[in-house]
Structure formats: C-alpha cells, structure tokens
Amino acid sequence: MDCDKYLELMSAALDGELTAEERRALDSHLAVCPECAALFRTLSENTKAMRELDCEVPADLKGRIMSSLPRQETPARQGKVIPWKRWVPVAAAACLVLVVSLLPMDKFLPSGGNSAPMSSAESAGVDGSVRTDAAYGEVANSTAEAPQQPTSADNSGMSSEYVVVGTPESADPGEAVSCSFENQRQIRVGYSDDLVAEARIVGSTESLAAYLSQFGTDSWTEQGTPVPNAELETLKELCTEEFFQTRRLLCVVVVSGSGSNRYELAPQGLYRDSVTILATIPEVGTCDMAAWLLVAEVDTLFDDGDTLEIEFVR
Amino acid sequence: LDEQKLITLAQQGDQSAFEQLLERYEKPVYHQALRLTGNPEDAADVTQEVFIKVWRSLPSFRRESGFSTWLHRLTDNAAIDLIRREKKRRGDSSLDDEEGGALPPADPAPTPQQTVEQKELQQAVADGLAQLSEEHRQVLVMREINGLSYEEIGQALDLSPGTVKSRLARARISLAKILQKNRELF
C-alpha cells in the first residue's frame, strides 16, 4: 500500500485543511492501515503538545525595548535625484569600468585577447540560475582568506562559503529591497592577493574610507604607470555624511578569472541577506585575474557593516 | 484602538501606540524566538532586535502583508541569523544543520494543572523541535506556536502555500522520528 501519499493528508488534517473528499480518503486508509493509524495518533499527540507549549516572557523585556528605541527612520525616498548621475557623462553607460592592473596568470582560460574596457554590461544570454561557473573560476568567495585561484574544480560546495553575517532587513516582507540600480557603478580595481570578495553595506564616510583602502590608491597600472584610481576618489567625494544620512552603499567585490567577464547587480536582485549578480562570460576571455567593485545605493534598512550573500546568475 | 490605527500612529512616531503594539506581540514574538533558538537569553535578544527594527522601519511598512506576518518574518530572520552566527562562531562546518543537530534544549514552562505525562511530552516535543533542521523548525514554529495559516507562513518565508503544506508534513514526520529516537536513547 502506498502510505506515503497519506502523510501530507495526515498533516493537513491536523491543520484542518482537508477537503471533505480528502477527509474520506484519509479515513478509509486509516481504517485499513494500522501503521498509518498509529502514526496519525502520534502526530496528533505531538501537535497537541506543541500547541500547548507556553513560555514566560522576561518581565523587564518590554522596558528594555522601550528604553532602547532609536530615532525612527524617515520613509524611503521615492525617485529622488541622486548626485551620482554626474559621475558619468556618457548617458547610455549603465556602468563605467576602468581597466587596470592586468595580471597574466589565468592558465585556465584561453590566452590572447585584449583586456579591452568592458562596455555597458548586458545580461543577454543570462539564463538559468547558477551559483558559480567553472568557466570563470571562483568569481567570489566571501569568506576565503586566501586568494582564489582560477580552477575548474567542482564548485558545487561553494554556496556554503557564502555566509550571512549581517542582519539587514527588508521593511517589506516578500519583496526585494529598493535599490537605485541606475546608479550602480562597476569600477575595476586592481586585483590583489589580499582582496576578499564580499558584498558589504557601507554606511558612513569613515567606513567607506576604510573599505576603499583595501584597493589602494594607485591601482591604475595599465601602462605600468601607477596613478590614483579616480573613480574611487570620486566615490569618496560624493558619499558625504549627508549622503549617508539617507542612504547606504552596497559594495560588492567580485574576483574573476578573466578581465573580460562582466558583472552587474541584477535588477530586483537585492534581498535582505543576499544580492544577485548577473555574470556575462564571453566565449573568449582574457588571461588575467581581475577584480571589480560594484557599488549601488540602497536604503537605510541596511546597517553599516552588514554582509550579504552573493548569488550569481548568468 | 484597533491595530491599524495603532500602526498608523506608530508610523508617525507615536511611542505609546508602539508600546501597545509591543504589548500585543511581545509574547508571540518571544515565544517564536524561544522555540527557534532554544534559549531564553537569545530569545530575549531576538525579540529586542525585532521590535527595534519594527520601530525603525514602520514608516516604510506598506501593509502589503499583515503586521503580524511581518513580525513573524522579522523574528524568523533574526533568530536564524543568530543561530548561524553562533554556529559560525563555534566553527561548525555545516551551515544547514542536519536533522538531529544539537542545540541547547528548549525549556517549556509547564502550567500547574498539567499531568506529568503531558509535561513529559511537552518537554520532549520542545527538545525535539530544537533538533529539527532550520527549514522544518521555521514552518513548524510558525504553524504550531504562532498559529499562522499556510498562506501567512508562505508570505513570511517566500514559499507557496503548497510548499508550506508539504514542508509541514515532512517536518512533522521528522519530529516524530526524532522523538522516537530520543525515547530509544533514554
């Protein structure tokens, strides 16, 4: 007798969610199957016991909460013009990329090909959800201490590396957190062995300065001549204390096995504890390791220092 | 005052309206957190975190879900985050705990009129709940402790009501197996 199909009916019966027809089917089965009848009795007793569980709330909890209320946030602003639009004179460009610091070290991707600046990221060809793809190596690893080497090894266990350590919250359950994706930036930063790939919320000028310091100030090395990374300097200038009063910055570092791979924040891809990155992998890539900083504005429901899980789709 | 009015007032910064909402929901939130974390101190921390977040975020609350559904979602998030942080701190390798993973036993508060048998079963169930996987514990706590409907649980956890239904069934079977195993052990 196929008893498995009655398990869900038993459970629904405990919740009073059976139709009359389902009820009849379950009853006739229980009448002829002693094992299921015994299981149903056990489940009923467990359910009854669980529903009778009680607890005593600590007497001082309410007082603790009321005395620690912070200032209430103002509602999320709608459609406010953000000064970042001044960043890039090219209106069509959804992202701007500086090509810097090309380190020829990727032995797994086809060599040759120029490390031409990425154009505005397109997500064409992005389909199916994958956490990562061997073709572009470990694109990011939010907890790794050591730098990621490009490898075609099995990445199936990677998701467990993306640990949620922050506690950001959406104000509105079931919905993506509002995010001005038109203001997202892709800044290519110099790849370095010390770079830790992660998605982090930056919420103050001090945090931003500290955060950006990991990229150095002279990462433009295309012609072998170090110059300050102007994009990072601009970022610091624009994100003033006033800015952080109403916004937070989502900063995602993506470490990639090729300078030709393109990444962008997926529209509607921001949740309370994760962010989705669209990855576009060309047929022929460059043979360098590369790192990108993706930045976008998010609202103040996130806290400074929150870390988000990164999910890749392509 | 009815709840919608209290919410509107609290959204405008009225602390006494918020306090009334807190009085209504303190216990269900705390109880949910207690059954998820299995620990009274953690449950108190989670409750405090949740209500502070509620206060801060109320102005942006758009009532697309019920207020209590929102609260239970926030509580679930905060409790699961706390469990994961604790786990990480302890250096556990697995993020998604296996069924039967060890957590501190929960502590049901018995009421005087309960029979010894009922108390024993309640204690066993509370202990078993703490041994369930996160996924199963979440739905079972929302259903049995908070009395949420399939639809509300679905809203809180971003699941379809059908998934909630089948997950609850699996959770109940898992719990029964855990209780059976615990009985054989002791």
Interface residues (C-beta under 8 A of the other chain):
Chain A: L7 E8 M10 S11 A12 L14 D15 E17 L39 T42 L43 E45 N46 T47 A49 M50 R51 E52 L53 D54 C55 E56 V57 P58 L61 K62 R64 I65 M66 S68 L69 P70 Q72 E73 T74 P75 A76 S160 V163 V164 V165 G166 T167 E169 A171 D172 P173 G174 E175 R272 D273 D299 L301
Chain B: G13 Q15 F18 E19 L22 E23 E26 K27 Y30 H31 L34 R35 P40 A44 T47 Q48 E49 F51 I52 K53 W55 R56 S57 L58 P59 S60 F61 R62 E64 S65 T69 W70 R73 L74 N77 A78 D81 R84 R85 K88 S94 L95 P108 A109 P110 T111 Q114 Q118 L121 Q122 A124 V125 A126 G128 L129 L140 R143 E144 I145 G147 Y150 Q155 A156 D158 K165 S166 L168 A169 R172 I173 L175 A176 L179
